[in-house]
Amino acid sequence: MQHVGSKDKSRREADRFDVNMLLGENIVRLSNLEGVDLETYKSVVMPRLLEVIQNCRDPISQQYLTDCIIQVFTDDYHLHTLEKLLEASTQLHSSVDVKAIFITLMERLANYAASQSAEIQAIDKQINIFGLFKKYIVKVLEEQGVAMELKKLIELLVAFTKFTIKCYPGNIENVNSILEISAKILQLQPAKSITEDCLKNVVKLLILPLDSLSLGFFNLTQFPALMQYLTPPMLRTLSKKVLMVAFRLSHNRVGSGRLEEAHRQHHGRQQAASLH
């Protein structure tokens, strides 16, 4: 009987795989149709796809099909339907890895922002991309935070920080907002749940802003709140990174000062030569 049960389970998994592949192929074909412009996608295609995903109720299928939507449709479509996609992701089966879905979407949009910064800025004025991601990440943390491993919670915030730095370079307020969320999460955790792997992600979270914000990171008010959780070796690693950034900035300023001085001297010699 056990052998029969195992065989049935394998058959069901194979059937599910075949169905997912078929649906995935159809989504790819749909994305390539000429008539599927942005308005058609927003009003017809996306609502129907999300309805199919919600109704299937199988977590593996929901995860796969949601990822298909993110991968096959264009980034500008995702930007114009961002809230619908984020909202739908938070309503999936509790076993679905929403963290992975959010990270995939943030990575795609961050890469898009690197080449299409003007369009990102224009859309951001309409919908506040950072605000939407923050809203639904906080929702995930509130609704699934108890069940989700602390390490994975911080991983999500590390990805959010990377996304923010790429899409909003130099924005201290946004980064500080993410650090504040991270600090609140750690404050609510019992000490035994804050493992070394979790703290390694906290170190990543603190190091990420250093290169982009340079010495502006001193304005990150939540920086000390997170540093208190780090072990002495981790603090040394972080301190070395801070010193490297400070040295590089100091070196750049010295180099810039020398160039300005050389320019002034050259200009002075030119003026002297013209007098003669």
C-alpha positions in Angstrom: 0.0 0.0 0.0 2.8 2.4 0.8 4.4 1.7 -2.6 1.0 2.4 -4.3 0.7 5.7 -2.3 4.2 6.8 -3.3 3.5 5.9 -6.9 0.3 8.0 -6.9 2.1 10.9 -5.4 4.8 10.8 -8.1 2.1 10.7 -10.8 0.3 13.7 -9.3 3.6 15.6 -9.2 4.3 14.7 -12.8 0.8 15.8 -13.8 1.2 19.1 -11.9 4.6 19.7 -13.6 3.1 19.1 -17.0 0.2 21.5 -16.3 2.5 24.2 -15.0 4.7 23.9 -18.1 1.7 24.1 -20.4 0.4 27.2 -18.6 3.8 28.7 -18.6 4.2 28.2 -22.3 0.8 29.8 -22.9 1.8 32.8 -20.8 5.0 33.2 -23.0 2.9 33.0 -26.2 0.5 35.5 -24.7 3.2 38.0 -24.0 4.4 37.8 -27.6 1.1 38.6 -29.2 1.1 42.0 -31.0 -2.3 43.0 -29.7 -1.2 42.8 -26.1 -0.3 46.4 -25.4 -0.1 48.0 -22.0 -3.8 48.9 -21.8 -4.9 45.4 -22.8 -2.5 43.9 -20.4 -3.8 46.1 -17.5 -7.5 45.7 -18.2 -7.7 42.1 -19.6 -4.6 39.9 -19.5 -3.2 40.6 -16.0 -6.6 40.4 -14.1 -7.3 37.1 -15.9 -3.9 35.6 -15.2 -4.1 36.6 -11.5 -7.5 35.1 -11.2 -6.2 31.8 -12.6 -3.3 31.8 -10.2 -5.5 32.6 -7.2 -8.0 29.9 -8.1 -5.5 27.1 -8.5 -4.6 27.1 -4.8 -1.6 24.9 -5.3 1.4 26.7 -3.8 4.0 25.3 -6.2 1.9 26.2 -9.2 1.1 29.7 -7.8 4.8 30.3 -7.2 5.8 29.1 -10.7 3.1 31.0 -12.6 3.6 34.3 -10.7 7.3 34.0 -11.5 6.4 33.4 -15.2 4.4 36.6 -15.3 7.4 38.5 -13.8 9.9 37.0 -16.2 8.0 37.1 -19.6 6.2 40.5 -19.5 8.2 43.7 -19.9 9.4 45.8 -17.0 7.4 48.8 -17.9 4.2 46.7 -17.8 5.2 45.7 -14.2 5.7 49.3 -13.2 2.3 50.3 -14.5 0.6 47.4 -12.7 2.9 47.3 -9.7 0.4 47.6 -6.9 -1.9 44.9 -8.4 1.0 42.5 -8.7 2.3 43.1 -5.2 -1.2 42.9 -3.7 -1.9 39.6 -5.5 1.4 38.2 -4.3 0.5 38.8 -0.7 -2.8 36.9 -1.2 -1.2 33.6 -2.4 -1.2 30.4 -0.4 0.7 30.7 2.9 3.3 28.2 1.7 4.3 30.4 -1.3 7.7 32.0 -0.9 6.5 35.6 -1.4 10.0 36.8 -0.4 11.5 35.2 -3.5 8.7 36.7 -5.7 9.4 40.2 -4.4 13.2 39.8 -4.7 12.9 38.6 -8.4 10.6 41.6 -9.2 12.9 44.1 -7.4 16.0 42.8 -9.2 14.3 43.1 -12.6 13.1 46.6 -11.9 16.4 47.7 -10.5 18.2 46.5 -13.7 15.6 48.3 -15.7 16.2 51.5 -13.7 19.9 51.3 -14.6 19.2 51.8 -18.3 15.9 53.7 -18.1 16.3 56.0 -15.2 14.3 58.8 -16.8 11.2 56.6 -17.3 11.5 55.2 -13.7 11.6 58.8 -12.4 8.5 59.7 -14.5 6.5 56.7 -13.3 7.7 57.2 -9.7 6.1 60.6 -9.6 2.8 58.9 -10.3 2.9 55.9 -8.1 5.8 56.1 -5.7 7.6 52.8 -6.4 9.5 52.8 -3.1 6.4 53.5 -1.1 4.5 50.6 -2.8 7.3 48.1 -2.1 7.6 49.3 1.4 3.8 49.0 2.0 3.6 45.4 0.8 6.9 44.3 2.4 5.7 45.5 5.7 2.4 43.7 5.1 4.4 40.4 4.4 6.4 41.0 7.6 3.3 41.6 9.7 1.3 38.7 8.3 4.0 36.1 7.7 6.8 37.3 10.0 6.1 34.8 12.7 6.2 31.9 10.3 9.1 33.1 8.2 12.7 32.5 9.4 14.4 35.6 10.7 17.3 35.2 8.3 14.8 35.3 5.3 13.2 38.4 6.7 16.5 40.2 6.7 17.3 38.8 3.3 14.2 40.5 2.0 15.2 43.8 3.5 18.8 43.4 2.1 17.2 43.0 -1.4 15.0 46.0 -0.8 18.0 48.1 0.2 19.8 47.0 -3.0 16.8 47.9 -5.0 16.5 51.3 -3.3 20.1 52.2 -3.8 19.9 51.5 -7.5 16.6 53.2 -8.1 17.1 56.1 -5.6 20.8 56.8 -5.5 21.8 59.1 -2.6 18.4 59.0 -1.0 19.2 58.7 2.7 15.6 58.9 3.9 14.6 55.7 2.0 17.6 53.7 3.3 17.0 54.9 6.8 13.4 53.8 6.6 14.5 50.2 5.7 17.0 50.2 8.5 14.3 51.3 10.9 12.1 48.4 9.8 15.0 46.0 10.3 15.8 47.3 13.8 12.1 46.9 14.9 12.1 43.3 13.7 15.3 42.5 15.7 13.9 44.2 18.8 10.9 41.9 18.7 13.0 38.7 18.5 14.2 36.6 21.4 18.0 36.6 21.6 18.3 32.9 20.7 16.6 33.4 17.3 19.2 36.0 16.2 21.7 33.6 14.7 25.1 34.3 13.2 23.6 33.7 9.7 21.0 36.3 10.4 23.6 38.8 11.7 25.7 38.3 8.5 22.7 39.6 6.6 22.5 42.6 9.0 26.2 43.3 8.2 25.3 43.3 4.5 22.4 45.6 5.3 24.8 48.1 6.9 27.6 47.8 4.4 25.4 48.3 1.3 24.7 52.1 1.9 28.4 52.9 2.5 29.5 53.0 -1.2 26.4 54.7 -2.5 25.9 57.3 0.3 29.6 57.7 1.2 29.9 59.7 4.4 26.2 60.5 4.1 25.7 57.2 6.0 26.5 59.2 9.2 23.0 60.6 8.8 21.4 57.1 9.0 20.0 57.4 12.5 19.2 53.7 12.6 22.7 52.6 12.0 23.7 52.4 15.7 20.5 50.5 16.5 21.5 47.7 14.2 25.2 47.7 15.1 24.4 46.8 18.7 23.5 43.3 17.6 26.8 42.5 15.9 29.5 40.4 17.3 33.0 41.9 17.8 34.4 40.3 14.6 31.4 41.6 12.6 32.0 45.1 14.1 35.6 45.0 13.0 34.5 44.0 9.4 32.1 46.9 9.4 34.7 49.4 10.8 37.2 48.4 8.2 34.7 49.1 5.5 33.8 52.5 7.0 37.5 53.4 7.1 38.1 52.3 3.5 35.2 54.5 2.4 36.5 57.5 4.4 40.0 57.0 3.1 38.8 56.8 -0.5 36.8 60.0 -0.1 39.7 61.8 1.5 42.0 60.6 -1.3 39.6 61.8 -3.9 39.3 65.2 -2.3 43.1 65.6 -2.1 43.4 64.6 -5.7 40.7 67.0 -6.7 42.4 69.8 -4.7 45.7 69.1 -6.5 43.9 69.3 -9.9 42.3 72.6 -9.0 45.7 74.0 -7.8 47.4 72.8 -11.1 44.6 74.4 -13.1 45.0 77.7 -11.2 48.8 77.7 -11.7 48.4 76.9 -15.4 45.8 79.8 -15.8 48.2 82.1 -14.0 51.1 81.3 -16.4 48.8 81.9 -19.3 47.8 85.3 -18.0 51.5 86.2 -17.3 52.5 85.2 -20.8 49.7 87.3 -22.4 51.0 90.4 -20.5 54.4 89.9 -22.1 
